[in-house]
Amino acid sequence: MSGQSITAEPPTAGAPPEREAGAWRRHAVTLGFLAPAAFFLGLWVIYPAARTVVRSFFDDAGAQFDGFVWFDNYTRLFSDDTTVTAIKNNAIWVGVVPALVTAIGLIFAVMTERVSWSVAFKTVVFMPMAISLFAAGVIWRAAMYQQEPDRGAVNAVIAGVKDAIDPAGVLSQAQPSSEAIEGSPEGGLTLTEAIGPGDTALLGLTGIRGEEVPADSVQAVVPEPLDGGITGVVWRDFSPGGGTPGEVEQEEVGLPGVTVELRDAGGGAVDSTTTEADGTFAFEEVESGEYRVAIGPDTFAAGFDGVAWLGPELITLSMIVAYIWIWAGFSMVVIAAGLAAISREVLEAARTDGATEWQVFRRITVPLLAPVLTVVFITMLINVLKVFDIVLSVAPGSVQDDGTVIALEMWRESFTAARNYGFGSAIAVFLFVLVIPILLLNIRRFRRET
């Protein structure tokens, strides 16, 4: 045995057949699972995208590829007034909405950590996410943004605050019923004849609409003279059967709530009061002299007509507010989940070292939440670039050109009566190019985290 040499056989080239067969089976299974997804991805995403890019180099004459126009559709993007407005509006959306949604979500998430009713609050704030953006837009347009305060909730709140600070007058307009009164509602209606203590002033008005007569008004009466004072009556000098101007007659009602001013001979204010339900008023303990009685301009102060939230000047702001209302709940829930993962020991250690709550929030909570805040911010960037349905549902047709965005312009050019397929395709490609940097930023963030 010791004199014999043992020669080893050279290894066989390639893997064993059993191993190759197993590898092929594994690849076949993988391809079997990926094939349907790849097929539909190519059919519904890659092919339409490629066809859109090609179509953008042709003219608008129908859906066929007729009339190669090179880059004319792309140069039109920056020369068409409506499209330029859409680009400007999208810039406003990108500059405002992502930051506000992220900030509001952060504030809500931090605040709800310290209250016992946080679940109910989160449910209410997140609830708008349960409905579609189009339906939410209809709610804001039909119930919130109507200009009439009795129909639009936003203007109703503003009207309530304004009336508490600066009440509207009981009348919007009126005219003197006789030559005994001069002036205008804007400056006040003044009795031409000077009066003194013990006299009675008759201030008849006409030109008052029936629906403006206060509901608590009753039959007007002429008050008795007041010793050492001045009395009077303000009434609607109109009766169905006619009558004598300047005289209080049956079926003529007093005007309650009217501001009556007592002025001296030089026109300076001495005193003021308001009329009763029968239109009567009185100034007691008036010094001797000549006075003028006037209906003050406050009586005719215009009421709040409402802000035109759906007008051309405010339509973009109105849509942004509605959009933030919808997405604030999403931001709050995501940030709250990230906040729950922060170690409480770190926060308590900072407080133990003497840090204030603001310092803990600014120097510890926000830096630790940076990855989550980035996710919310980038998600909102992508969403606002392709915002569409909220604009279509909130903006009336008369102001859509003022509040339009890129995605809406793509739809209007391609799928409405215009049928400008070439230009619409160019807008779609332009929008895709705008989204690409954000997608690359997102991919880079994913790789950095993994």
NORNORTA-V385378 format. One record per residue. N is the residue number from 1. BURIAL is + if it has 9 or more other C-alpha atoms within 8 Angstrom, else -. D_CENTER is the distance of its C-alpha to the mean C-alpha in whole Angstrom. Layout:
n:N burial:BURIAL d_center:D_CENTER
n:N burial:BURIAL d_center:D_CENTER
This chain:
n:1 burial:- d_center:98
n:2 burial:- d_center:98
n:3 burial:- d_center:99
n:4 burial:- d_center:97
n:5 burial:- d_center:94
n:6 burial:- d_center:91
n:7 burial:- d_center:88
n:8 burial:- d_center:85
n:9 burial:- d_center:83
n:10 burial:- d_center:80
n:11 burial:- d_center:77
n:12 burial:- d_center:76
n:13 burial:- d_center:73
n:14 burial:- d_center:70
n:15 burial:- d_center:68
n:16 burial:- d_center:70
n:17 burial:- d_center:69
n:18 burial:- d_center:68
n:19 burial:- d_center:65
n:20 burial:+ d_center:64
n:21 burial:- d_center:64
n:22 burial:- d_center:61
n:23 burial:- d_center:59
n:24 burial:- d_center:59
n:25 burial:- d_center:58
n:26 burial:- d_center:55
n:27 burial:- d_center:54
n:28 burial:- d_center:54
n:29 burial:- d_center:52
n:30 burial:- d_center:50
n:31 burial:- d_center:49
n:32 burial:- d_center:50
n:33 burial:- d_center:46
n:34 burial:- d_center:45
n:35 burial:- d_center:46
n:36 burial:- d_center:43
n:37 burial:- d_center:40
n:38 burial:- d_center:42
n:39 burial:- d_center:42
n:40 burial:+ d_center:39
n:41 burial:+ d_center:37
n:42 burial:+ d_center:39
n:43 burial:+ d_center:39
n:44 burial:- d_center:35
n:45 burial:+ d_center:34
n:46 burial:+ d_center:37
n:47 burial:+ d_center:38
n:48 burial:+ d_center:35
n:49 burial:- d_center:34
n:50 burial:- d_center:37
n:51 burial:- d_center:37
n:52 burial:+ d_center:34
n:53 burial:+ d_center:35
n:54 burial:- d_center:39
n:55 burial:+ d_center:37
n:56 burial:+ d_center:35
n:57 burial:+ d_center:38
n:58 burial:+ d_center:39
n:59 burial:+ d_center:38
n:60 burial:+ d_center:36
n:61 burial:+ d_center:39
n:62 burial:- d_center:38
n:63 burial:- d_center:38
n:64 burial:- d_center:41
n:65 burial:- d_center:42
n:66 burial:- d_center:43
n:67 burial:- d_center:43
n:68 burial:- d_center:43
n:69 burial:+ d_center:41
n:70 burial:- d_center:41
n:71 burial:- d_center:38
n:72 burial:- d_center:37
n:73 burial:+ d_center:34
n:74 burial:+ d_center:32
n:75 burial:- d_center:33
n:76 burial:+ d_center:31
n:77 burial:+ d_center:28
n:78 burial:+ d_center:28
n:79 burial:- d_center:30
n:80 burial:- d_center:27
n:81 burial:- d_center:25
n:82 burial:+ d_center:22
n:83 burial:+ d_center:23
n:84 burial:+ d_center:23
n:85 burial:+ d_center:19
n:86 burial:+ d_center:18
n:87 burial:+ d_center:20
n:88 burial:- d_center:18
n:89 burial:+ d_center:15
n:90 burial:+ d_center:16
n:91 burial:- d_center:18
n:92 burial:- d_center:14
n:93 burial:+ d_center:13
n:94 burial:+ d_center:16
n:95 burial:- d_center:16
n:96 burial:- d_center:13
n:97 burial:+ d_center:12
n:98 burial:+ d_center:16
n:99 burial:+ d_center:16
n:100 burial:+ d_center:13
n:101 burial:+ d_center:14
n:102 burial:+ d_center:17
n:103 burial:- d_center:17
n:104 burial:+ d_center:15
n:105 burial:+ d_center:17
n:106 burial:+ d_center:20
n:107 burial:- d_center:20
n:108 burial:+ d_center:19
n:109 burial:+ d_center:22
n:110 burial:+ d_center:25
n:111 burial:- d_center:24
n:112 burial:+ d_center:24
n:113 burial:- d_center:28
n:114 burial:- d_center:29
n:115 burial:- d_center:28
n:116 burial:- d_center:30
n:117 burial:- d_center:27
n:118 burial:+ d_center:25
n:119 burial:- d_center:26
n:120 burial:- d_center:24
n:121 burial:+ d_center:21
n:122 burial:+ d_center:21
n:123 burial:- d_center:21
n:124 burial:- d_center:18
n:125 burial:+ d_center:16
n:126 burial:+ d_center:18
n:127 burial:+ d_center:17
n:128 burial:+ d_center:14
n:129 burial:+ d_center:17
n:130 burial:- d_center:19
n:131 burial:- d_center:17
n:132 burial:- d_center:17
n:133 burial:+ d_center:14
n:134 burial:+ d_center:14
n:135 burial:+ d_center:15
n:136 burial:+ d_center:12
n:137 burial:+ d_center:10
n:138 burial:+ d_center:12
n:139 burial:+ d_center:11
n:140 burial:+ d_center:8
n:141 burial:+ d_center:9
n:142 burial:+ d_center:12
n:143 burial:+ d_center:12
n:144 burial:+ d_center:8
n:145 burial:+ d_center:8
n:146 burial:+ d_center:11
n:147 burial:+ d_center:13
n:148 burial:+ d_center:16
n:149 burial:+ d_center:15
n:150 burial:- d_center:18
n:151 burial:+ d_center:16
n:152 burial:+ d_center:12
n:153 burial:+ d_center:12
n:154 burial:+ d_center:9
n:155 burial:+ d_center:12
n:156 burial:+ d_center:14
n:157 burial:+ d_center:14
n:158 burial:- d_center:14
n:159 burial:+ d_center:17
n:160 burial:- d_center:19
n:161 burial:- d_center:18
n:162 burial:+ d_center:19
n:163 burial:+ d_center:22
n:164 burial:- d_center:24
n:165 burial:- d_center:24
n:166 burial:- d_center:25
n:167 burial:+ d_center:26
n:168 burial:+ d_center:26
n:169 burial:+ d_center:29
n:170 burial:+ d_center:31
n:171 burial:+ d_center:32
n:172 burial:+ d_center:30
n:173 burial:- d_center:33
n:174 burial:+ d_center:37
n:175 burial:+ d_center:40
n:176 burial:+ d_center:44
n:177 burial:+ d_center:46
n:178 burial:- d_center:49
n:179 burial:- d_center:50
n:180 burial:+ d_center:51
n:181 burial:+ d_center:47
n:182 burial:+ d_center:46
n:183 burial:- d_center:42
n:184 burial:- d_center:39
n:185 burial:+ d_center:36
n:186 burial:- d_center:34
n:187 burial:- d_center:37
n:188 burial:+ d_center:39
n:189 burial:+ d_center:41
n:190 burial:+ d_center:45
n:191 burial:+ d_center:48
n:192 burial:- d_center:51
n:193 burial:- d_center:53
n:194 burial:+ d_center:54
n:195 burial:+ d_center:55
n:196 burial:+ d_center:56
n:197 burial:+ d_center:57
n:198 burial:+ d_center:58
n:199 burial:+ d_center:56
n:200 burial:+ d_center:53
n:201 burial:+ d_center:50
n:202 burial:+ d_center:49
n:203 burial:+ d_center:46
n:204 burial:+ d_center:46
n:205 burial:+ d_center:42
n:206 burial:+ d_center:42
n:207 burial:- d_center:39
n:208 burial:+ d_center:37
n:209 burial:- d_center:35
n:210 burial:- d_center:36
n:211 burial:- d_center:33
n:212 burial:+ d_center:32
n:213 burial:+ d_center:35
n:214 burial:+ d_center:35
n:215 burial:- d_center:35
n:216 burial:- d_center:38
n:217 burial:+ d_center:40
n:218 burial:- d_center:44
n:219 burial:+ d_center:47
n:220 burial:+ d_center:47
n:221 burial:+ d_center:50
n:222 burial:+ d_center:52
n:223 burial:+ d_center:52
n:224 burial:- d_center:56
n:225 burial:+ d_center:57
n:226 burial:+ d_center:56
n:227 burial:- d_center:59
n:228 burial:+ d_center:58
n:229 burial:+ d_center:54
n:230 burial:+ d_center:52
n:231 burial:+ d_center:51
n:232 burial:+ d_center:49
n:233 burial:+ d_center:47
n:234 burial:+ d_center:44
n:235 burial:+ d_center:44
n:236 burial:+ d_center:42
n:237 burial:+ d_center:46
n:238 burial:- d_center:46
n:239 burial:+ d_center:47
n:240 burial:- d_center:48
n:241 burial:- d_center:51
n:242 burial:- d_center:51
n:243 burial:- d_center:53
n:244 burial:- d_center:54
n:245 burial:- d_center:51
n:246 burial:+ d_center:51
n:247 burial:- d_center:53
n:248 burial:+ d_center:51
n:249 burial:- d_center:52
n:250 burial:- d_center:51
n:251 burial:- d_center:48
n:252 burial:+ d_center:46
n:253 burial:+ d_center:44
n:254 burial:+ d_center:43
n:255 burial:+ d_center:39
n:256 burial:+ d_center:38
n:257 burial:+ d_center:36
n:258 burial:+ d_center:37
n:259 burial:+ d_center:37
n:260 burial:+ d_center:41
n:261 burial:+ d_center:42
n:262 burial:+ d_center:46
n:263 burial:+ d_center:47
n:264 burial:+ d_center:50
n:265 burial:+ d_center:52
n:266 burial:- d_center:50
n:267 burial:- d_center:47
n:268 burial:- d_center:46
n:269 burial:+ d_center:44
n:270 burial:- d_center:46
n:271 burial:- d_center:44
n:272 burial:+ d_center:42
n:273 burial:+ d_center:41
n:274 burial:+ d_center:39
n:275 burial:+ d_center:41
n:276 burial:+ d_center:42
n:277 burial:+ d_center:41
n:278 burial:+ d_center:44
n:279 burial:+ d_center:43
n:280 burial:+ d_center:46
n:281 burial:+ d_center:46
n:282 burial:+ d_center:48
n:283 burial:+ d_center:49
n:284 burial:- d_center:51
n:285 burial:- d_center:54
n:286 burial:+ d_center:54
n:287 burial:- d_center:56
n:288 burial:- d_center:58
n:289 burial:- d_center:57
n:290 burial:+ d_center:55
n:291 burial:+ d_center:52
n:292 burial:+ d_center:49
n:293 burial:+ d_center:47
n:294 burial:+ d_center:43
n:295 burial:+ d_center:40
n:296 burial:+ d_center:37
n:297 burial:+ d_center:34
n:298 burial:- d_center:32
n:299 burial:+ d_center:33
n:300 burial:+ d_center:31
n:301 burial:+ d_center:28
n:302 burial:- d_center:25
n:303 burial:- d_center:23
n:304 burial:- d_center:19
n:305 burial:- d_center:18
n:306 burial:+ d_center:14
n:307 burial:- d_center:12
n:308 burial:+ d_center:11
n:309 burial:+ d_center:8
n:310 burial:+ d_center:9
n:311 burial:- d_center:12
n:312 burial:- d_center:13
n:313 burial:- d_center:12
n:314 burial:+ d_center:9
n:315 burial:+ d_center:8
n:316 burial:+ d_center:8
n:317 burial:- d_center:6
n:318 burial:+ d_center:3
n:319 burial:+ d_center:5
n:320 burial:+ d_center:6
n:321 burial:- d_center:4
n:322 burial:+ d_center:5
n:323 burial:+ d_center:8
n:324 burial:+ d_center:8
n:325 burial:+ d_center:8
n:326 burial:+ d_center:11
n:327 burial:+ d_center:13
n:328 burial:+ d_center:13
n:329 burial:+ d_center:16
n:330 burial:+ d_center:18
n:331 burial:+ d_center:18
n:332 burial:+ d_center:19
n:333 burial:+ d_center:22
n:334 burial:+ d_center:23
n:335 burial:+ d_center:24
n:336 burial:+ d_center:25
n:337 burial:- d_center:28
n:338 burial:+ d_center:29
n:339 burial:+ d_center:29
n:340 burial:- d_center:31
n:341 burial:- d_center:34
n:342 burial:- d_center:34
n:343 burial:- d_center:38
n:344 burial:- d_center:37
n:345 burial:- d_center:41
n:346 burial:- d_center:39
n:347 burial:+ d_center:37
n:348 burial:- d_center:39
n:349 burial:- d_center:42
n:350 burial:+ d_center:39
n:351 burial:+ d_center:39
n:352 burial:- d_center:43
n:353 burial:- d_center:43
n:354 burial:- d_center:41
n:355 burial:+ d_center:38
n:356 burial:- d_center:35
n:357 burial:- d_center:32
n:358 burial:- d_center:30
n:359 burial:+ d_center:33
n:360 burial:+ d_center:33
n:361 burial:+ d_center:29
n:362 burial:+ d_center:29
n:363 burial:- d_center:33
n:364 burial:+ d_center:33
n:365 burial:+ d_center:30
n:366 burial:+ d_center:28
n:367 burial:- d_center:31
n:368 burial:- d_center:32
n:369 burial:+ d_center:29
n:370 burial:- d_center:28
n:371 burial:- d_center:29
n:372 burial:+ d_center:27
n:373 burial:+ d_center:24
n:374 burial:- d_center:25
n:375 burial:- d_center:25
n:376 burial:+ d_center:21
n:377 burial:+ d_center:20
n:378 burial:+ d_center:22
n:379 burial:- d_center:21
n:380 burial:+ d_center:17
n:381 burial:+ d_center:19
n:382 burial:+ d_center:21
n:383 burial:- d_center:18
n:384 burial:+ d_center:15
n:385 burial:+ d_center:18
n:386 burial:+ d_center:19
n:387 burial:+ d_center:15
n:388 burial:+ d_center:16
n:389 burial:+ d_center:15
n:390 burial:+ d_center:11
n:391 burial:+ d_center:11
n:392 burial:+ d_center:14
n:393 burial:+ d_center:13
n:394 burial:+ d_center:9
n:395 burial:+ d_center:11
n:396 burial:+ d_center:14
n:397 burial:- d_center:17
n:398 burial:- d_center:18
n:399 burial:+ d_center:15
n:400 burial:+ d_center:15
n:401 burial:- d_center:18
n:402 burial:+ d_center:15
n:403 burial:+ d_center:12
n:404 burial:+ d_center:15
n:405 burial:+ d_center:16
n:406 burial:+ d_center:20
n:407 burial:+ d_center:20
n:408 burial:+ d_center:19
n:409 burial:+ d_center:21
n:410 burial:+ d_center:24
n:411 burial:+ d_center:23
n:412 burial:+ d_center:23
n:413 burial:+ d_center:26
n:414 burial:+ d_center:28
n:415 burial:- d_center:28
n:416 burial:- d_center:27
n:417 burial:- d_center:29
n:418 burial:- d_center:30
n:419 burial:+ d_center:31
n:420 burial:+ d_center:32
n:421 burial:+ d_center:32
n:422 burial:+ d_center:34
n:423 burial:+ d_center:31
n:424 burial:+ d_center:28
n:425 burial:+ d_center:31
n:426 burial:+ d_center:31
n:427 burial:+ d_center:27
n:428 burial:+ d_center:27
n:429 burial:+ d_center:30
n:430 burial:- d_center:28
n:431 burial:+ d_center:25
n:432 burial:- d_center:27
n:433 burial:- d_center:29
n:434 burial:+ d_center:26
n:435 burial:+ d_center:25
n:436 burial:- d_center:29
n:437 burial:- d_center:29
n:438 burial:+ d_center:26
n:439 burial:- d_center:29
n:440 burial:- d_center:32
n:441 burial:- d_center:30
n:442 burial:+ d_center:29
n:443 burial:- d_center:33
n:444 burial:- d_center:34
n:445 burial:- d_center:33
n:446 burial:- d_center:34
n:447 burial:- d_center:37
n:448 burial:- d_center:37
n:449 burial:- d_center:37
n:450 burial:- d_center:39
